[in-house]
Amino acid sequence: MTDWSTLVVPALAKLEPFALGETLADVQARHGLEEAVKLNWNENLFGPLPGVVEAVRDELENLSLYPEQVNRAFCEEVAHYAGTVPERIVPGHGTLALIGSLASAFLGPGDHAVVPALSYGLYAQLSAVRGATIERVPLRDLALDLDAMARAAREKKARVVWICDPNNPTGSVVGTGEWEGFLDALPEGCVTVVDEAYIDYLPADGRAHRERDVESGRPVVVLRSFSKFFGLAGLRLGYAIVDEALAAYLGVVDEPFNVNCAGLAAGRACLRATDAAERRRSEVAEAREALSRGLREAGAEPLPAAANFVLARVDVDDLELADRLAGRGLLIRPGSDFGLPGYVRITVGPAALMDRVTAEVRDAHETLRR
């Protein structure tokens, strides 16, 4: 019998697979449900933008062909949207793939990577797979503590600092002045990777424009996703904004044909639906405010939110609350899943769904208090 633990790289022996939790089918079977609504994965519950389904359908006749490796047309449209040039755009099959490529490019055994203690878990996971030592920096008032992260980077001579902005799961947003001070405080030779998966929910005048940091030559990498605001999670599409020299190195790390034809076509359709996207941004903001208001009325304390989810403090057991709602066909994320007991995270959806969610939270909250 082969002992695989002696054959895999040593870093894997210390790690567990990334936990995604129960599947939808598992929850339905456990509660005897015919259907349930997922409000636990921050997916887009509003449906695709106009033109997306048609763009995917048009690509079906090309399923036997590899996608164009250069993806020039896609890069041009993304660059126009993001305010940069095509040579700085690196597509990937989801930002997760790009996180892995960047970890491979910058990290190896003995290196240090700095991550927020409460953020997207795959920054640490994929860095550790490359053999890096992970430095976890606690949040301050459930917001990223950039001063402490810069200090940790200096003390450990970190190669990479991973930032999620807006942060998942807390929803906090980094201020522009705070960001500039953070970059200035980092040690030489340290790369900052900023995952802006939720940035498209912010209006243009309310977000940092970090593509300018890339343009100015800062050691900054910006990641963007089509999974959240644009609703293409099932097609796996994202992109990085990087210096042109780094783009060439990532071309060595990435596998060829790493984005599928349907994803590329859908992404371009999303970027063309500008008016619909603006309406969607307003619709999500209104639904988010309605959810926050309803949660307050139900006795919870929602945190300020800027993306497509709301994190709220509850004065009942968060696991019990989530289980109660699951029994009623609504799947929410208990904070205990990511080390924040006493909180729940709920994905924003259409207004009627938010009314149902807040009513069920109110009822479950009152029941569990007795």
C-alpha positions, 0 to 999 in steps of 0.5 A: 500500500502506497503511503501518500503522505511520504510523497506529497510536498511537506506543506500538505501534511499540515493542512485540511481541505478548504471547508465549504459546508453542507451541500444544498442537497444535504440540507434539503434531505436533512430538513425534508425540503423540496426547495431552499434558497441559498443566502449563505454563499454571497451569490448573485440572487438577482439573475444575469444581466441582459445579453449574458444568456444569449452570449453563452448560447451563441458560444455553444457551437464552439464547444469543440474549440479551445478559447483564444489564449491571448483573449485580446478582445476580452482584455480590451473591454475589461481594460476600458471598464477598469480604467487601464490598458489591455496589457495589464489585464490577466484573465483567470477562471475565477479569482481563486485561480489567480490567487493560486497563480500569485501564491506560486509566483511570490511564495515558497518554503520559508517565506511569510504571508500576512492575512487578516485573521477574519477574511477569505480563507483561501489566501492563507490556504493557498499560501500555506500550500506553497510552504509559506508561514502565515501571519494572521493579524486580528481585526480592529472593531471588525475592520481590517487593521492595516497599521498592524498588517503593515507592522507584521509585514515589516517584522516578518519581512513578508513577501505578500500581504493579502487584502480583501476590500470590501472585506468578506465576511465583515463588509468593511471598506478601506478608506483612501487615506488609510490605504495610502498610508498602508502602502507607504508603511510596507517593507521593500520587496513586499507585494500587496494583493488586493481582492476586490471581488465585491468592489463593483457594488460600490459606486465609482466615486466611493471606491479606491482606484488601485489600478492607478497604484499598478500604473504608478509602479507600486508592488500592487496586484488588483483582483476582480471577479465576475462571480458576485456583481455580474453573477457569473459564479458558475462560469468561473471568470475573473481578472488581475490588474498587474504591471506588464512585466508581472503579466509575463511571469504569470503567463509562465505560471498559468496554464494555457486556455485557462478561461472557457469560451462561454465565460469570456463571452458572458463577461464581455456581455456584462461589460456592455450592459452598462445601464442595466448594471447601474440599475442593478447596483441601485437595486442591490443597495435598496435591498441591502438597506431593507435587509439591514432595516428588517434585521434591526427590527427583528432585534439583530444589529447589522454592521455597515454593509457595502457589498451583497451581504450583511453581517449582523450580531444576534443575541441568540446562538447563531448555529441554532438560528441558522438551523431554524432558518434552514428548516424553513428553506432559507440557508444563511451563514452562521458566524461560528463557521468562520470564527465569529460566534454570535453573528450571521451573514446573509446574502442580499436578494430581491425585495420580496425575498428580503421581506421573507428573510427578515420575517423568518429571522424575527420569528426564529429570534423570538422563539430562541430567546424564550 
